Amino acid sequence: MKVTVVGAGSVGATCADNIARAALCEELVLLDIKEGLAEGKAMDMMQTAALLNFDTKITGSTSDYVKTKGSDVVVITSGIPRKPGMTREELIGINAGIVKSVTSNILQHSPNAVIIIISNPMDTMTYLALKSTGVPKNQIIGLGGILDSSRFKYYLSQALPASPNDIQAVVIGGHGDTTMIPLTRLATYQGTPVSAYASAETLKKVAADTMVGGATLTRLIGTSAWYAPGASGADMVRAIVRDEKRLIPCSVYLEGEYGQKDICMGVPVTIGRNGWEKIIDFNLNDEEKALFSKSADAVRTMNNVLNTL
């Protein structure tokens, strides 16, 4: 099994490190456009192999896509974060060019690879990757939901309190501070609704904290693009390479599901060897349906920027 991670920054390097530690593949390629960055980080990780007891072969490459040939899974973290004074249109314009080029180069050498998009704005970049390549829809998966759900579980674990491993909770909708939808009604602690352990006011705060989880980290340490997104990417890789058939909220292409068409948004899907396999209907109530529709409108507004490029 071969995995490529494009982008050797904080998210890409963390993702690659988690993949190697979990022995998810025999060969791992780390690729970046900055001269020597991927090679150096790959070498640094390989120097931990004897300490961490893994046998994955990690190699780094500066923009040489030939080395990615035959990849089964590719994680794309490339792109720039939104900077002060930068409009969303400017961010989409820059990252769209990067993601389109990367996916094209990857598929030239690995036409059957399942591609995981982490680059932001994630739902729009997932949509672009699918539309610009024409590959089967199951091959392109946006990361957002698994990361947002992990943050949701963290905030719930702090509020109850409880171990996050004992909590089941899902976030759907767009991957953004105002577009994500923490499904508090369906969240459980060891099979029991979390509403049995926390007040409605507390749970409302948990949902609000989840929605600004990335912004909170950016305020504290200057970025939200580090450990949790990297680990989320590695978790997605595990579900694919081990054909786990796990239910994971991801941004995928909708064709009428959840009342939406021609859009990539976060919904619960089963993940296996061939990418995403089935969209699961959570039977949203009227309030949740309205929130999902509002989220879709916001995602479409960003997608429309692609038409101006």
C-alpha positions, 0 to 999 in steps of 0.5 A: 500500500502506498500513500502520498501526502502533498504539503509538508507543512504542519498539517501534512507533516503531522498527517504523515507522522501519524500514518507512519506510526500506525503502519498504515502503508509500506511506502509514504511519499511527502511532497512539497514545492519548497526545496528540501522541506519534504526531504528533510521532514521525511528524513527526520521521521525516518530517524524515529523509526527505530524509536517508534518501531515502524517499518514504513518507508518515508521519502520526500520530494520537491515537486517530483510527482513521478515519485507519487506514482501508484499511490492508493491514497493521496492527502492534499493539504496544499494551499495558503491560509487566509491572511489579514485583509485577504478576501475569501475571493482572493483565497479561493483564487489562489488555492483553486489554482494550487488544488487544481494543479496538484490533483491533475498531477497526482491523477496523471501518475495515480489515476485510481487514487482516493483523494482526501482534500484538506485545503481550504475553503475545503468544501469548495476545493473538494467540489473543484477537485471533482469537477476539474478532474472528472473522476468518479465521485467516490474518489474525492473526499473533503476532510472537514466533518471528521475534524469538526466532529472530533472538536465537538466530542472534545467540547462535550467531554469537557462539559459532561465531563467524560472521556471523548472516546465514550462520546458519539457526536457528529457535525455536518454541513459546510466546514466553516465557523457559520456553516457547520452544524453540530448535531447535539440532538443525536449526540450520545454518551455510551448510548445515552443522549448527552441531554441527560447529563448536561443542560440545554444551555450548556449544550448550546454553548458546546455547539457554539464553541465547536463552531469556532473551534478553529478560530479559538486555536488561531487566537491562542497559537496563531493557527488551527492547522496542526495536530487535529487536522493532521490526525484527522487526515491520517484517520481517514487514510486508515478507514480507506486502506483498511477498508473499515466501512466506518461511518465518518462525516465527510464532504462529498458530492450530493445528488439530491441527498439531504435535499441538495444537488451539485454541491460538496458538503459534510454528511455522514458516509461510509468509508472503505477501500474505494473511497466513500461508498454510501451516504447515510440519512440521519433523518434531520428534523425541520430545524436541522434541515433549515440549518443544512439548507442555509449552510448549502447557500453559503457554500454555493456562494463560495463555489460561485467564485470559481466561475469568475476565475 
